């Protein structure tokens, strides 16, 4: 009985911390799946992980910047896309909850029909993929990019610094560790969200 009481107390503490955010995330997720909202993911200065089976992008830019987080400024590579179609998208974040332990929130979409995004920016400090670029320019000034979005409003970057751009890009087997993702619109087909105890990341 004593063990059950402690378990009950932990669950109540977990619920107090998590239920409001989960409910809000679910409501936002439904709106996003209908293409109703602009999207912005930033988890209190925490890193989160993204994977995708394939990304077809038109209007591609990439440049260095600094993200402001609660842990201080973090160097990132900003990848910007005018339009993107994303298959087999997964996004995960692990949230440490006092007493209860780690809790994982996972979002998946794009299994049967691709996710559609416009003015998509991902601030990542780790990226791996197989990539093909069409009509690419390497070493242009970040202020002179014309083939894709950017620089993103609010980014901290060095004016005139190195960037690359392409008219289109195809990336497969994509794995990213990111600090923030923003999009003008983000339509998620087949959206599914889950919350589980422990670490359950996209990769």
PyMOL CGO cylinders between C-alpha atoms (Angstrom):
from pymol import cmd
from pymol.cgo import CYLINDER

trace = [
    CYLINDER, 0.00, 0.00, 0.00, 2.81, 2.39, 0.85, 0.3, 1, 1, 1, 1, 1, 1,
    CYLINDER, 2.81, 2.39, 0.85, 4.48, 1.73, -2.51, 0.3, 1, 1, 1, 1, 1, 1,
    CYLINDER, 4.48, 1.73, -2.51, 1.20, 2.35, -4.35, 0.3, 1, 1, 1, 1, 1, 1,
    CYLINDER, 1.20, 2.35, -4.35, 0.72, 5.64, -2.50, 0.3, 1, 1, 1, 1, 1, 1,
    CYLINDER, 0.72, 5.64, -2.50, 4.17, 6.85, -3.53, 0.3, 1, 1, 1, 1, 1, 1,
    CYLINDER, 4.17, 6.85, -3.53, 3.43, 5.80, -7.12, 0.3, 1, 1, 1, 1, 1, 1,
    CYLINDER, 3.43, 5.80, -7.12, 0.13, 7.68, -7.00, 0.3, 1, 1, 1, 1, 1, 1,
    CYLINDER, 0.13, 7.68, -7.00, 1.82, 10.80, -5.70, 0.3, 1, 1, 1, 1, 1, 1,
    CYLINDER, 1.82, 10.80, -5.70, 4.38, 10.69, -8.47, 0.3, 1, 1, 1, 1, 1, 1,
    CYLINDER, 4.38, 10.69, -8.47, 1.68, 10.28, -11.10, 0.3, 1, 1, 1, 1, 1, 1,
    CYLINDER, 1.68, 10.28, -11.10, -0.22, 13.29, -9.72, 0.3, 1, 1, 1, 1, 1, 1,
    CYLINDER, -0.22, 13.29, -9.72, 2.92, 15.41, -9.82, 0.3, 1, 1, 1, 1, 1, 1,
    CYLINDER, 2.92, 15.41, -9.82, 3.58, 14.25, -13.36, 0.3, 1, 1, 1, 1, 1, 1,
    CYLINDER, 3.58, 14.25, -13.36, 0.00, 15.07, -14.39, 0.3, 1, 1, 1, 1, 1, 1,
    CYLINDER, 0.00, 15.07, -14.39, 0.16, 18.57, -12.90, 0.3, 1, 1, 1, 1, 1, 1,
    CYLINDER, 0.16, 18.57, -12.90, 3.32, 19.28, -14.89, 0.3, 1, 1, 1, 1, 1, 1,
    CYLINDER, 3.32, 19.28, -14.89, 2.40, 17.59, -18.16, 0.3, 1, 1, 1, 1, 1, 1,
    CYLINDER, 2.40, 17.59, -18.16, -1.37, 17.69, -18.74, 0.3, 1, 1, 1, 1, 1, 1,
    CYLINDER, -1.37, 17.69, -18.74, -1.68, 21.40, -19.65, 0.3, 1, 1, 1, 1, 1, 1,
    CYLINDER, -1.68, 21.40, -19.65, 1.21, 21.23, -22.12, 0.3, 1, 1, 1, 1, 1, 1,
    CYLINDER, 1.21, 21.23, -22.12, 0.01, 17.95, -23.65, 0.3, 1, 1, 1, 1, 1, 1,
    CYLINDER, 0.01, 17.95, -23.65, -3.52, 19.31, -24.08, 0.3, 1, 1, 1, 1, 1, 1,
    CYLINDER, -3.52, 19.31, -24.08, -2.20, 22.48, -25.69, 0.3, 1, 1, 1, 1, 1, 1,
    CYLINDER, -2.20, 22.48, -25.69, 0.13, 20.48, -27.95, 0.3, 1, 1, 1, 1, 1, 1,
    CYLINDER, 0.13, 20.48, -27.95, -2.73, 18.22, -29.05, 0.3, 1, 1, 1, 1, 1, 1,
    CYLINDER, -2.73, 18.22, -29.05, -4.96, 21.21, -29.88, 0.3, 1, 1, 1, 1, 1, 1,
    CYLINDER, -4.96, 21.21, -29.88, -2.17, 22.90, -31.81, 0.3, 1, 1, 1, 1, 1, 1,
    CYLINDER, -2.17, 22.90, -31.81, -1.39, 19.62, -33.57, 0.3, 1, 1, 1, 1, 1, 1,
    CYLINDER, -1.39, 19.62, -33.57, -4.97, 19.32, -34.84, 0.3, 1, 1, 1, 1, 1, 1,
    CYLINDER, -4.97, 19.32, -34.84, -4.86, 22.89, -36.14, 0.3, 1, 1, 1, 1, 1, 1,
    CYLINDER, -4.86, 22.89, -36.14, -1.50, 22.29, -37.82, 0.3, 1, 1, 1, 1, 1, 1,
    CYLINDER, -1.50, 22.29, -37.82, -2.76, 19.10, -39.47, 0.3, 1, 1, 1, 1, 1, 1,
    CYLINDER, -2.76, 19.10, -39.47, -5.48, 21.23, -41.06, 0.3, 1, 1, 1, 1, 1, 1,
    CYLINDER, -5.48, 21.23, -41.06, -2.95, 23.85, -42.16, 0.3, 1, 1, 1, 1, 1, 1,
    CYLINDER, -2.95, 23.85, -42.16, -4.53, 26.43, -39.88, 0.3, 1, 1, 1, 1, 1, 1,
    CYLINDER, -4.53, 26.43, -39.88, -1.51, 27.80, -38.04, 0.3, 1, 1, 1, 1, 1, 1,
    CYLINDER, -1.51, 27.80, -38.04, 2.02, 28.96, -38.52, 0.3, 1, 1, 1, 1, 1, 1,
    CYLINDER, 2.02, 28.96, -38.52, 4.33, 26.60, -36.67, 0.3, 1, 1, 1, 1, 1, 1,
    CYLINDER, 4.33, 26.60, -36.67, 7.13, 27.25, -34.21, 0.3, 1, 1, 1, 1, 1, 1,
    CYLINDER, 7.13, 27.25, -34.21, 8.85, 24.55, -32.15, 0.3, 1, 1, 1, 1, 1, 1,
    CYLINDER, 8.85, 24.55, -32.15, 11.28, 25.55, -29.43, 0.3, 1, 1, 1, 1, 1, 1,
    CYLINDER, 11.28, 25.55, -29.43, 11.38, 23.54, -26.21, 0.3, 1, 1, 1, 1, 1, 1,
    CYLINDER, 11.38, 23.54, -26.21, 12.59, 25.84, -23.41, 0.3, 1, 1, 1, 1, 1, 1,
    CYLINDER, 12.59, 25.84, -23.41, 16.14, 25.88, -24.67, 0.3, 1, 1, 1, 1, 1, 1,
    CYLINDER, 16.14, 25.88, -24.67, 16.22, 22.08, -25.05, 0.3, 1, 1, 1, 1, 1, 1,
    CYLINDER, 16.22, 22.08, -25.05, 17.47, 20.21, -28.06, 0.3, 1, 1, 1, 1, 1, 1,
    CYLINDER, 17.47, 20.21, -28.06, 15.09, 17.93, -29.90, 0.3, 1, 1, 1, 1, 1, 1,
    CYLINDER, 15.09, 17.93, -29.90, 15.51, 15.45, -32.71, 0.3, 1, 1, 1, 1, 1, 1,
    CYLINDER, 15.51, 15.45, -32.71, 13.99, 15.31, -36.20, 0.3, 1, 1, 1, 1, 1, 1,
    CYLINDER, 13.99, 15.31, -36.20, 14.12, 12.61, -38.83, 0.3, 1, 1, 1, 1, 1, 1,
    CYLINDER, 14.12, 12.61, -38.83, 12.63, 12.35, -42.31, 0.3, 1, 1, 1, 1, 1, 1,
    CYLINDER, 12.63, 12.35, -42.31, 12.66, 9.66, -44.95, 0.3, 1, 1, 1, 1, 1, 1,
    CYLINDER, 12.66, 9.66, -44.95, 12.77, 12.25, -47.74, 0.3, 1, 1, 1, 1, 1, 1,
    CYLINDER, 12.77, 12.25, -47.74, 12.62, 16.02, -48.16, 0.3, 1, 1, 1, 1, 1, 1,
    CYLINDER, 12.62, 16.02, -48.16, 11.95, 17.66, -51.52, 0.3, 1, 1, 1, 1, 1, 1,
    CYLINDER, 11.95, 17.66, -51.52, 12.67, 21.38, -51.23, 0.3, 1, 1, 1, 1, 1, 1,
    CYLINDER, 12.67, 21.38, -51.23, 12.43, 24.31, -53.62, 0.3, 1, 1, 1, 1, 1, 1,
    CYLINDER, 12.43, 24.31, -53.62, 14.33, 27.46, -52.72, 0.3, 1, 1, 1, 1, 1, 1,
    CYLINDER, 14.33, 27.46, -52.72, 17.10, 26.28, -50.37, 0.3, 1, 1, 1, 1, 1, 1,
    CYLINDER, 17.10, 26.28, -50.37, 19.49, 28.32, -48.20, 0.3, 1, 1, 1, 1, 1, 1,
    CYLINDER, 19.49, 28.32, -48.20, 21.99, 27.42, -45.48, 0.3, 1, 1, 1, 1, 1, 1,
    CYLINDER, 21.99, 27.42, -45.48, 24.06, 29.67, -43.22, 0.3, 1, 1, 1, 1, 1, 1,
    CYLINDER, 24.06, 29.67, -43.22, 25.52, 29.93, -39.73, 0.3, 1, 1, 1, 1, 1, 1,
    CYLINDER, 25.52, 29.93, -39.73, 23.86, 31.73, -36.82, 0.3, 1, 1, 1, 1, 1, 1,
    CYLINDER, 23.86, 31.73, -36.82, 23.54, 31.84, -33.02, 0.3, 1, 1, 1, 1, 1, 1,
    CYLINDER, 23.54, 31.84, -33.02, 20.41, 30.73, -31.19, 0.3, 1, 1, 1, 1, 1, 1,
    CYLINDER, 20.41, 30.73, -31.19, 19.60, 32.22, -27.78, 0.3, 1, 1, 1, 1, 1, 1,
    CYLINDER, 19.60, 32.22, -27.78, 18.62, 29.55, -25.23, 0.3, 1, 1, 1, 1, 1, 1,
    CYLINDER, 18.62, 29.55, -25.23, 18.33, 29.39, -21.45, 0.3, 1, 1, 1, 1, 1, 1,
    CYLINDER, 18.33, 29.39, -21.45, 21.72, 27.68, -21.49, 0.3, 1, 1, 1, 1, 1, 1,
    CYLINDER, 21.72, 27.68, -21.49, 23.23, 30.59, -23.41, 0.3, 1, 1, 1, 1, 1, 1,
    CYLINDER, 23.23, 30.59, -23.41, 23.93, 31.21, -27.08, 0.3, 1, 1, 1, 1, 1, 1,
    CYLINDER, 23.93, 31.21, -27.08, 24.40, 28.11, -29.24, 0.3, 1, 1, 1, 1, 1, 1,
    CYLINDER, 24.40, 28.11, -29.24, 26.00, 28.01, -32.71, 0.3, 1, 1, 1, 1, 1, 1,
    CYLINDER, 26.00, 28.01, -32.71, 23.70, 26.47, -35.32, 0.3, 1, 1, 1, 1, 1, 1,
    CYLINDER, 23.70, 26.47, -35.32, 23.37, 25.94, -39.03, 0.3, 1, 1, 1, 1, 1, 1,
    CYLINDER, 23.37, 25.94, -39.03, 20.11, 27.41, -40.28, 0.3, 1, 1, 1, 1, 1, 1,
    CYLINDER, 20.11, 27.41, -40.28, 18.53, 25.50, -43.17, 0.3, 1, 1, 1, 1, 1, 1,
    CYLINDER, 18.53, 25.50, -43.17, 15.79, 27.47, -44.93, 0.3, 1, 1, 1, 1, 1, 1,
    CYLINDER, 15.79, 27.47, -44.93, 13.35, 26.25, -47.58, 0.3, 1, 1, 1, 1, 1, 1,
    CYLINDER, 13.35, 26.25, -47.58, 10.70, 28.18, -49.50, 0.3, 1, 1, 1, 1, 1, 1,
    CYLINDER, 10.70, 28.18, -49.50, 8.60, 25.04, -49.93, 0.3, 1, 1, 1, 1, 1, 1,
    CYLINDER, 8.60, 25.04, -49.93, 9.16, 21.52, -48.67, 0.3, 1, 1, 1, 1, 1, 1,
    CYLINDER, 9.16, 21.52, -48.67, 7.43, 18.16, -48.97, 0.3, 1, 1, 1, 1, 1, 1,
    CYLINDER, 7.43, 18.16, -48.97, 8.51, 15.81, -46.18, 0.3, 1, 1, 1, 1, 1, 1,
    CYLINDER, 8.51, 15.81, -46.18, 7.88, 12.06, -45.99, 0.3, 1, 1, 1, 1, 1, 1,
    CYLINDER, 7.88, 12.06, -45.99, 8.04, 9.98, -42.79, 0.3, 1, 1, 1, 1, 1, 1,
    CYLINDER, 8.04, 9.98, -42.79, 8.57, 12.91, -40.42, 0.3, 1, 1, 1, 1, 1, 1,
    CYLINDER, 8.57, 12.91, -40.42, 9.41, 12.26, -36.76, 0.3, 1, 1, 1, 1, 1, 1,
    CYLINDER, 9.41, 12.26, -36.76, 10.04, 14.84, -34.06, 0.3, 1, 1, 1, 1, 1, 1,
    CYLINDER, 10.04, 14.84, -34.06, 10.94, 13.91, -30.48, 0.3, 1, 1, 1, 1, 1, 1,
    CYLINDER, 10.94, 13.91, -30.48, 11.88, 15.69, -27.29, 0.3, 1, 1, 1, 1, 1, 1,
    CYLINDER, 11.88, 15.69, -27.29, 12.79, 14.21, -23.91, 0.3, 1, 1, 1, 1, 1, 1,
    CYLINDER, 12.79, 14.21, -23.91, 11.57, 16.24, -20.92, 0.3, 1, 1, 1, 1, 1, 1,
    CYLINDER, 11.57, 16.24, -20.92, 13.00, 15.52, -17.45, 0.3, 1, 1, 1, 1, 1, 1,
    CYLINDER, 13.00, 15.52, -17.45, 10.15, 15.67, -14.91, 0.3, 1, 1, 1, 1, 1, 1,
    CYLINDER, 10.15, 15.67, -14.91, 11.15, 15.99, -11.23, 0.3, 1, 1, 1, 1, 1, 1,
    CYLINDER, 11.15, 15.99, -11.23, 10.60, 12.77, -9.24, 0.3, 1, 1, 1, 1, 1, 1,
    CYLINDER, 10.60, 12.77, -9.24, 8.85, 11.03, -12.16, 0.3, 1, 1, 1, 1, 1, 1,
    CYLINDER, 8.85, 11.03, -12.16, 11.85, 10.83, -14.51, 0.3, 1, 1, 1, 1, 1, 1,
    CYLINDER, 11.85, 10.83, -14.51, 12.21, 11.33, -18.25, 0.3, 1, 1, 1, 1, 1, 1,
    CYLINDER, 12.21, 11.33, -18.25, 9.13, 11.73, -20.43, 0.3, 1, 1, 1, 1, 1, 1,
    CYLINDER, 9.13, 11.73, -20.43, 9.25, 11.56, -24.23, 0.3, 1, 1, 1, 1, 1, 1,
    CYLINDER, 9.25, 11.56, -24.23, 6.90, 13.45, -26.51, 0.3, 1, 1, 1, 1, 1, 1,
    CYLINDER, 6.90, 13.45, -26.51, 6.90, 12.17, -30.10, 0.3, 1, 1, 1, 1, 1, 1,
    CYLINDER, 6.90, 12.17, -30.10, 5.16, 13.57, -33.16, 0.3, 1, 1, 1, 1, 1, 1,
    CYLINDER, 5.16, 13.57, -33.16, 4.98, 11.67, -36.44, 0.3, 1, 1, 1, 1, 1, 1,
    CYLINDER, 4.98, 11.67, -36.44, 3.35, 12.51, -39.78, 0.3, 1, 1, 1, 1, 1, 1,
    CYLINDER, 3.35, 12.51, -39.78, 3.72, 12.06, -43.52, 0.3, 1, 1, 1, 1, 1, 1,
    CYLINDER, 3.72, 12.06, -43.52, 3.41, 8.27, -43.75, 0.3, 1, 1, 1, 1, 1, 1,
    CYLINDER, 3.41, 8.27, -43.75, 0.79, 8.09, -46.52, 0.3, 1, 1, 1, 1, 1, 1,
    CYLINDER, 0.79, 8.09, -46.52, 0.96, 11.64, -47.86, 0.3, 1, 1, 1, 1, 1, 1,
    CYLINDER, 0.96, 11.64, -47.86, 3.87, 14.08, -47.44, 0.3, 1, 1, 1, 1, 1, 1,
    CYLINDER, 3.87, 14.08, -47.44, 3.93, 16.89, -44.89, 0.3, 1, 1, 1, 1, 1, 1,
    CYLINDER, 3.93, 16.89, -44.89, 3.77, 20.28, -46.63, 0.3, 1, 1, 1, 1, 1, 1,
    CYLINDER, 3.77, 20.28, -46.63, 5.66, 23.30, -45.31, 0.3, 1, 1, 1, 1, 1, 1,
    CYLINDER, 5.66, 23.30, -45.31, 6.26, 26.84, -46.53, 0.3, 1, 1, 1, 1, 1, 1,
    CYLINDER, 6.26, 26.84, -46.53, 9.02, 29.19, -45.34, 0.3, 1, 1, 1, 1, 1, 1,
    CYLINDER, 9.02, 29.19, -45.34, 10.53, 26.41, -43.25, 0.3, 1, 1, 1, 1, 1, 1,
    CYLINDER, 10.53, 26.41, -43.25, 13.61, 27.05, -41.10, 0.3, 1, 1, 1, 1, 1, 1,
    CYLINDER, 13.61, 27.05, -41.10, 15.47, 24.49, -38.98, 0.3, 1, 1, 1, 1, 1, 1,
    CYLINDER, 15.47, 24.49, -38.98, 18.20, 25.62, -36.55, 0.3, 1, 1, 1, 1, 1, 1,
    CYLINDER, 18.20, 25.62, -36.55, 20.37, 22.52, -36.16, 0.3, 1, 1, 1, 1, 1, 1,
    CYLINDER, 20.37, 22.52, -36.16, 23.76, 21.73, -34.64, 0.3, 1, 1, 1, 1, 1, 1,
    CYLINDER, 23.76, 21.73, -34.64, 23.88, 18.22, -36.08, 0.3, 1, 1, 1, 1, 1, 1,
    CYLINDER, 23.88, 18.22, -36.08, 22.70, 17.03, -39.50, 0.3, 1, 1, 1, 1, 1, 1,
    CYLINDER, 22.70, 17.03, -39.50, 23.24, 13.92, -41.60, 0.3, 1, 1, 1, 1, 1, 1,
    CYLINDER, 23.24, 13.92, -41.60, 21.57, 13.07, -44.92, 0.3, 1, 1, 1, 1, 1, 1,
    CYLINDER, 21.57, 13.07, -44.92, 22.09, 12.05, -48.52, 0.3, 1, 1, 1, 1, 1, 1,
    CYLINDER, 22.09, 12.05, -48.52, 21.68, 15.28, -50.51, 0.3, 1, 1, 1, 1, 1, 1,
    CYLINDER, 21.68, 15.28, -50.51, 21.32, 16.36, -54.13, 0.3, 1, 1, 1, 1, 1, 1,
    CYLINDER, 21.32, 16.36, -54.13, 21.34, 20.09, -54.96, 0.3, 1, 1, 1, 1, 1, 1,
    CYLINDER, 21.34, 20.09, -54.96, 20.28, 21.69, -58.25, 0.3, 1, 1, 1, 1, 1, 1,
    CYLINDER, 20.28, 21.69, -58.25, 21.85, 24.97, -59.44, 0.3, 1, 1, 1, 1, 1, 1,
    CYLINDER, 21.85, 24.97, -59.44, 23.80, 25.43, -56.23, 0.3, 1, 1, 1, 1, 1, 1,
    CYLINDER, 23.80, 25.43, -56.23, 25.86, 28.48, -55.29, 0.3, 1, 1, 1, 1, 1, 1,
    CYLINDER, 25.86, 28.48, -55.29, 28.47, 27.94, -52.55, 0.3, 1, 1, 1, 1, 1, 1,
    CYLINDER, 28.47, 27.94, -52.55, 30.18, 30.79, -50.75, 0.3, 1, 1, 1, 1, 1, 1,
    CYLINDER, 30.18, 30.79, -50.75, 27.66, 33.55, -51.39, 0.3, 1, 1, 1, 1, 1, 1,
    CYLINDER, 27.66, 33.55, -51.39, 27.04, 36.24, -48.80, 0.3, 1, 1, 1, 1, 1, 1,
    CYLINDER, 27.04, 36.24, -48.80, 24.15, 35.45, -46.49, 0.3, 1, 1, 1, 1, 1, 1,
    CYLINDER, 24.15, 35.45, -46.49, 22.69, 38.89, -47.29, 0.3, 1, 1, 1, 1, 1, 1,
    CYLINDER, 22.69, 38.89, -47.29, 22.77, 38.20, -51.04, 0.3, 1, 1, 1, 1, 1, 1,
    CYLINDER, 22.77, 38.20, -51.04, 20.87, 34.89, -51.12, 0.3, 1, 1, 1, 1, 1, 1,
    CYLINDER, 20.87, 34.89, -51.12, 18.05, 34.96, -53.66, 0.3, 1, 1, 1, 1, 1, 1,
    CYLINDER, 18.05, 34.96, -53.66, 17.09, 31.32, -54.30, 0.3, 1, 1, 1, 1, 1, 1,
    CYLINDER, 17.09, 31.32, -54.30, 15.51, 30.60, -50.93, 0.3, 1, 1, 1, 1, 1, 1,
    CYLINDER, 15.51, 30.60, -50.93, 14.23, 32.23, -47.75, 0.3, 1, 1, 1, 1, 1, 1,
    CYLINDER, 14.23, 32.23, -47.75, 16.58, 33.99, -45.46, 0.3, 1, 1, 1, 1, 1, 1,
    CYLINDER, 16.58, 33.99, -45.46, 18.15, 35.19, -43.49, 0.3, 1, 1, 1, 1, 1, 1,
    CYLINDER, 18.15, 35.19, -43.49, 15.39, 34.36, -41.03, 0.3, 1, 1, 1, 1, 1, 1,
    CYLINDER, 15.39, 34.36, -41.03, 14.01, 37.29, -39.06, 0.3, 1, 1, 1, 1, 1, 1,
    CYLINDER, 14.01, 37.29, -39.06, 15.41, 37.20, -35.52, 0.3, 1, 1, 1, 1, 1, 1,
    CYLINDER, 15.41, 37.20, -35.52, 18.52, 35.18, -36.38, 0.3, 1, 1, 1, 1, 1, 1,
    CYLINDER, 18.52, 35.18, -36.38, 21.80, 36.41, -34.92, 0.3, 1, 1, 1, 1, 1, 1,
    CYLINDER, 21.80, 36.41, -34.92, 24.31, 36.13, -37.77, 0.3, 1, 1, 1, 1, 1, 1,
    CYLINDER, 24.31, 36.13, -37.77, 27.34, 37.97, -39.07, 0.3, 1, 1, 1, 1, 1, 1,
    CYLINDER, 27.34, 37.97, -39.07, 26.32, 40.20, -42.01, 0.3, 1, 1, 1, 1, 1, 1,
    CYLINDER, 26.32, 40.20, -42.01, 28.18, 39.24, -45.17, 0.3, 1, 1, 1, 1, 1, 1,
    CYLINDER, 28.18, 39.24, -45.17, 29.10, 35.82, -43.78, 0.3, 1, 1, 1, 1, 1, 1,
    CYLINDER, 29.10, 35.82, -43.78, 29.30, 32.55, -45.72, 0.3, 1, 1, 1, 1, 1, 1,
    CYLINDER, 29.30, 32.55, -45.72, 26.13, 30.91, -47.07, 0.3, 1, 1, 1, 1, 1, 1,
    CYLINDER, 26.13, 30.91, -47.07, 25.05, 28.54, -49.80, 0.3, 1, 1, 1, 1, 1, 1,
    CYLINDER, 25.05, 28.54, -49.80, 21.87, 28.36, -51.84, 0.3, 1, 1, 1, 1, 1, 1,
    CYLINDER, 21.87, 28.36, -51.84, 20.19, 26.17, -54.45, 0.3, 1, 1, 1, 1, 1, 1,
    CYLINDER, 20.19, 26.17, -54.45, 17.10, 26.31, -56.62, 0.3, 1, 1, 1, 1, 1, 1,
    CYLINDER, 17.10, 26.31, -56.62, 16.04, 22.91, -55.28, 0.3, 1, 1, 1, 1, 1, 1,
    CYLINDER, 16.04, 22.91, -55.28, 17.31, 20.12, -53.08, 0.3, 1, 1, 1, 1, 1, 1,
    CYLINDER, 17.31, 20.12, -53.08, 16.44, 16.50, -52.32, 0.3, 1, 1, 1, 1, 1, 1,
    CYLINDER, 16.44, 16.50, -52.32, 17.53, 14.99, -49.01, 0.3, 1, 1, 1, 1, 1, 1,
    CYLINDER, 17.53, 14.99, -49.01, 16.99, 11.39, -47.92, 0.3, 1, 1, 1, 1, 1, 1,
    CYLINDER, 16.99, 11.39, -47.92, 17.58, 9.54, -44.64, 0.3, 1, 1, 1, 1, 1, 1,
    CYLINDER, 17.58, 9.54, -44.64, 17.62, 12.86, -42.79, 0.3, 1, 1, 1, 1, 1, 1,
    CYLINDER, 17.62, 12.86, -42.79, 18.65, 13.06, -39.12, 0.3, 1, 1, 1, 1, 1, 1,
    CYLINDER, 18.65, 13.06, -39.12, 18.83, 16.40, -37.31, 0.3, 1, 1, 1, 1, 1, 1,
    CYLINDER, 18.83, 16.40, -37.31, 19.43, 17.59, -33.77, 0.3, 1, 1, 1, 1, 1, 1,
    CYLINDER, 19.43, 17.59, -33.77, 17.85, 21.03, -33.52, 0.3, 1, 1, 1, 1, 1, 1,
    CYLINDER, 17.85, 21.03, -33.52, 17.16, 23.92, -31.17, 0.3, 1, 1, 1, 1, 1, 1,
    CYLINDER, 17.16, 23.92, -31.17, 14.24, 25.44, -33.09, 0.3, 1, 1, 1, 1, 1, 1,
    CYLINDER, 14.24, 25.44, -33.09, 11.99, 24.91, -36.10, 0.3, 1, 1, 1, 1, 1, 1,
    CYLINDER, 11.99, 24.91, -36.10, 9.72, 27.57, -37.59, 0.3, 1, 1, 1, 1, 1, 1,
    CYLINDER, 9.72, 27.57, -37.59, 7.44, 27.59, -40.62, 0.3, 1, 1, 1, 1, 1, 1,
    CYLINDER, 7.44, 27.59, -40.62, 5.00, 30.01, -42.22, 0.3, 1, 1, 1, 1, 1, 1,
    CYLINDER, 5.00, 30.01, -42.22, 2.58, 27.10, -42.65, 0.3, 1, 1, 1, 1, 1, 1,
    CYLINDER, 2.58, 27.10, -42.65, 3.02, 23.45, -41.70, 0.3, 1, 1, 1, 1, 1, 1,
    CYLINDER, 3.02, 23.45, -41.70, 0.38, 20.93, -42.86, 0.3, 1, 1, 1, 1, 1, 1,
    CYLINDER, 0.38, 20.93, -42.86, 0.87, 17.53, -41.25, 0.3, 1, 1, 1, 1, 1, 1,
    CYLINDER, 0.87, 17.53, -41.25, -0.89, 14.63, -42.97, 0.3, 1, 1, 1, 1, 1, 1,
    CYLINDER, -0.89, 14.63, -42.97, -1.57, 11.64, -40.71, 0.3, 1, 1, 1, 1, 1, 1,
    CYLINDER, -1.57, 11.64, -40.71, -0.49, 13.44, -37.55, 0.3, 1, 1, 1, 1, 1, 1,
    CYLINDER, -0.49, 13.44, -37.55, 0.10, 11.25, -34.50, 0.3, 1, 1, 1, 1, 1, 1,
    CYLINDER, 0.10, 11.25, -34.50, 1.37, 12.34, -31.10, 0.3, 1, 1, 1, 1, 1, 1,
    CYLINDER, 1.37, 12.34, -31.10, 2.39, 10.14, -28.17, 0.3, 1, 1, 1, 1, 1, 1,
    CYLINDER, 2.39, 10.14, -28.17, 3.68, 10.72, -24.64, 0.3, 1, 1, 1, 1, 1, 1,
    CYLINDER, 3.68, 10.72, -24.64, 5.65, 7.94, -22.95, 0.3, 1, 1, 1, 1, 1, 1,
    CYLINDER, 5.65, 7.94, -22.95, 7.75, 7.52, -19.86, 0.3, 1, 1, 1, 1, 1, 1,
    CYLINDER, 7.75, 7.52, -19.86, 11.45, 7.08, -20.53, 0.3, 1, 1, 1, 1, 1, 1,
    CYLINDER, 11.45, 7.08, -20.53, 13.58, 8.01, -23.54, 0.3, 1, 1, 1, 1, 1, 1,
    CYLINDER, 13.58, 8.01, -23.54, 11.92, 7.23, -26.86, 0.3, 1, 1, 1, 1, 1, 1,
    CYLINDER, 11.92, 7.23, -26.86, 13.64, 9.35, -29.48, 0.3, 1, 1, 1, 1, 1, 1,
    CYLINDER, 13.64, 9.35, -29.48, 13.41, 9.42, -33.28, 0.3, 1, 1, 1, 1, 1, 1,
    CYLINDER, 13.41, 9.42, -33.28, 17.00, 8.18, -33.45, 0.3, 1, 1, 1, 1, 1, 1,
]
cmd.load_cgo(trace, "trace")
